[in-house]
Amino acid sequence: MNVFQKCLRRQVGNGKYMKYAEICKSNLTKDNSSQLEKNSKTIFDDMYEQLKEENESSLAKRKKDLSDTLTVAFQITKNFTHIILAYILGNIVLLALDLQYYVTCVSILLMGACFIYKLVEFLSNKYCIVDAYILMIYKSVLEKLAGKI
């Protein structure tokens, strides 16, 4: 699960998130942008109705959580280059140390497992088009509600 999806599930609930994701997925596969805009309005209105009774402090907490989520997503993307370099350098150092065969193999396997975890995390956050789209709508709802208060 990517960070956008975690945030949305936390903020709007699992059931609503699944409903919004299905609406977006069905329309992102089509080339009809007007249909996507129509469903964006549906999602926006539904979120607005759900959040319009929230008080100012609750909306501020939601905006802070959204901001933190965006920061985490950018950090994951930004740090991935460093992770690749550390993985390659670590493998080179392990091979250059000429340790026992089993120690080298286990070390390389452990580093490989960690790298695969970070790779999956990076890819799931980089290619989460539906979640990013829903998050943009959610951000618009929060901004509109903040302007209303």
C-alpha positions in Angstrom: 0.0 0.0 0.0 1.4 3.4 -0.9 1.5 6.4 1.4 -1.4 8.2 -0.5 -3.6 5.2 -0.1 -2.8 4.9 3.6 -3.6 8.5 4.1 -6.9 8.4 2.2 -8.0 5.2 4.0 -7.2 6.9 7.3 -9.0 10.1 6.4 -12.2 9.0 4.5 -12.5 5.4 5.6 -11.8 2.1 3.8 -15.3 1.8 2.3 -15.4 5.3 0.8 -11.8 4.9 -0.5 -12.7 1.7 -2.3 -15.8 3.4 -3.8 -13.7 6.4 -5.0 -10.9 4.2 -6.4 -13.4 2.1 -8.4 -15.0 5.3 -9.9 -11.6 6.6 -10.9 -10.2 3.3 -12.2 -13.2 2.8 -14.4 -12.8 6.3 -15.9 -9.0 6.4 -16.2 -9.0 3.5 -18.6 -11.3 5.4 -20.9 -10.2 8.3 -23.1 -13.2 10.3 -22.1 -11.9 13.2 -19.9 -15.4 14.7 -19.5 -16.6 11.5 -17.8 -13.6 11.7 -15.5 -14.4 15.3 -14.7 -18.1 14.4 -14.0 -17.0 11.7 -11.6 -14.5 14.0 -10.0 -17.4 16.3 -9.2 -19.3 13.3 -7.7 -16.3 12.4 -5.5 -15.7 16.0 -4.5 -19.4 16.5 -3.5 -19.4 13.3 -1.5 -16.2 14.2 0.3 -17.5 17.7 0.9 -20.7 16.4 2.4 -18.7 14.1 4.6 -16.4 16.8 5.9 -18.6 20.0 5.9 -19.6 19.6 9.6 -16.0 19.2 10.8 -14.7 21.9 13.1 -11.6 24.1 12.3 -9.2 22.1 14.5 -10.2 18.8 12.9 -9.7 20.2 9.4 -6.3 21.6 10.5 -5.3 18.1 11.6 -6.5 16.6 8.3 -4.5 19.2 6.4 -1.4 18.5 8.6 -1.8 14.8 7.9 -2.1 15.5 4.2 1.1 17.6 4.3 3.0 15.0 6.2 1.9 12.3 3.6 3.1 14.4 0.7 6.4 15.0 2.5 6.9 11.2 3.0 6.1 10.5 -0.6 8.6 13.1 -1.8 11.3 11.7 0.6 10.8 8.2 -0.7 11.3 9.3 -4.3 14.2 11.6 -3.4 16.1 9.0 -1.3 15.8 6.2 -3.8 18.9 7.2 -5.7 20.9 7.1 -2.5 19.5 3.6 -1.8 20.6 2.3 -5.2 24.1 3.7 -4.7 24.4 2.3 -1.2 23.3 -1.1 -2.4 25.8 -1.2 -5.2 28.6 0.1 -3.0 27.7 -2.4 -0.3 27.9 -5.3 -2.7 31.2 -4.1 -4.1 32.7 -3.7 -0.6 31.4 -7.2 0.5 33.0 -8.8 -2.6 36.2 -6.8 -2.2 36.6 -7.9 1.5 37.0 -11.5 0.4 35.1 -12.8 3.4 34.1 -16.4 3.9 31.8 -17.6 1.1 28.7 -18.1 3.3 29.1 -14.8 5.1 29.3 -13.0 1.8 26.3 -14.8 0.4 24.1 -14.2 3.5 25.1 -10.5 3.6 24.4 -10.0 -0.1 21.0 -11.8 0.3 20.0 -9.7 3.3 21.0 -6.5 1.4 19.1 -7.7 -1.6 16.0 -8.3 0.4 16.2 -4.8 1.9 16.8 -3.4 -1.6 13.8 -5.2 -3.0 11.6 -3.9 -0.1 12.7 -0.3 -0.9 12.2 -0.9 -4.7 8.7 -2.1 -4.1 8.0 0.9 -1.9 9.4 3.3 -4.5 7.5 1.8 -7.4 4.2 1.7 -5.5 4.5 5.3 -4.5 5.7 6.5 -7.9 3.0 4.8 -10.0 -0.1 5.4 -7.8 -2.1 7.5 -10.3 -5.6 6.8 -9.0 -4.5 7.5 -5.4 -2.8 10.7 -6.4 -5.9 11.8 -8.3 -8.2 11.1 -5.3 -5.7 12.9 -3.0 -5.9 16.0 -5.2 -9.7 16.0 -4.9 -9.4 15.5 -1.2 -7.0 18.5 -1.0 -9.4 20.6 -3.0 -12.2 19.7 -0.6 -10.0 20.7 2.4 -9.0 24.0 0.8 -12.6 24.8 0.0 -13.7 24.0 3.6 -10.8 26.1 5.0 -11.9 29.0 2.9 -15.4 28.7 4.2 -14.5 28.9 7.8 
